[in-house]
């Protein structure tokens, strides 16, 4: 059995030369400035002690922390039969370069998600994992998860996140070696079926600790609005039914957003484009996301870079955190980060349109925030007050600009229970119930605040929020516009239950 590679012992001093050796070109860009941001000169606690400290952390000591769960390194390789793997054949940067650039653009956590492929499970174990261990030591301010971009049977790519624990690399190996459709060589067609995907999820469901999975660029293969490709509503429902604590959502804003800067499409959505940089499954009010929420599913959206090669160096990507950010409400530790992602304490933004967001519902029964449920007490219809707070960017974003929010929309839909049609992608009850502009919000410190009352609430509902720097009432099908001019943020929902 393959064993985990032990972490590199803490060095008394990490020299700039050694850092550049590990980081490559990305570190060279930042060599003139401070990189590590925290003292790594002292010998810290060992892994077991550090993990115990995290488990004892105060659950109230949480803050919104930005990250990215879809980042490629040089271990996204090309494969030359029968057994040659070309390091840097697809994505090109060392893992630590990605971590350094993530820190530079304000991220506090990241997930390393290299492509699979023939015999990739062995490469991940023997080559990529030691580099993640090393990168954790070199850039301790960015918490880095062992993971991969899973070649899901019968579907497009998925982020597979492995919890931080002593057996993390073995756990990843077991999943990739046993279930990634592209890992066998020669190819095995039986690995690329829907039943195999359900088998993989059942296998993961029995694991402790439990991994986590999000579908990546889910509508990239769609050929029209509601004309889906590799990923279908039926598959999402079946997967979530099989492993509801593992299979939790999809990218709302896919990566490759710099495509228009080099003559391509945002997200590399070449068939049917994105809407304001967001996947149609997320962007359409009353569409697939709302259909899943309307069944009562805890289904979350995220925003990622899918970084392979920066657009200034021949790719179509931004650095991690340069354009897209996924904010989660968490303590600064691995366990709570995974808990936040699993339980939907998430909002997303592009272009640093905002740097803070809180959405809450308050009524007779208390208060609930993003991903939480407000249980209303007492008989009859009850009013619910929705409060939205956002923090505008005060400095400059990655394009050297300070974008301004022009409008915020409050979107509400009913939860009516399971749909008899597994391919349903419509929630006809979902609508924009309020639109706010600068005349409707007021400043409280560094936040802008607005409120709206939902009268006589009965049954089950959810409320979610989006905002934009554009004048578009609904996000329009993207063309060749500069991505920095078309920015949006989205919250995950607050749930409301009366009776």
Secondary structure, 3 states (H helix, E strand, C coil): CCCCCCCCCCCCCCCHHHHHHHHCHHHHHHCCCCCCCCCCCCCCCCHHHHHHHHHCCCCCCCEEEEEEEEECCCCCCEEECCCEEECCCCCCCCHHHHHHHHHHCCCCEEEECCECCCCHHHHHHHHHHHHHHHHHHHCCCCEEECEEEECCCCCCCEEEECCCCCCHHHHHHHHHHHHCCCCCCCCCHHHCCHHHHHHHHHHHHCCCCCCEEEECCCCCCCCECCECCCCCHHHHHHHHHHCCCCEEEEEEECCCCCHHHHCCCHHHCCCCCCECCECHHHHCCCCHHHHHHHCCCCCEEEECCCECCEHHHCCCECCCCCCEEEEEEECCCHHHHHHHHHHCCEEEEECCCEEEEEEEEEECCEEECCCCEEEECCCCCEEEEEEEEEEECCCCCCCCCCCCCCEEEEEEEECCCCCCCCCCCCCCCCEEEEEECCCCCEEECCEEEEEEEEEEECCEEEEEEEEECCCCCCCCECCCCCHHHCCEEEECCEEEEEC
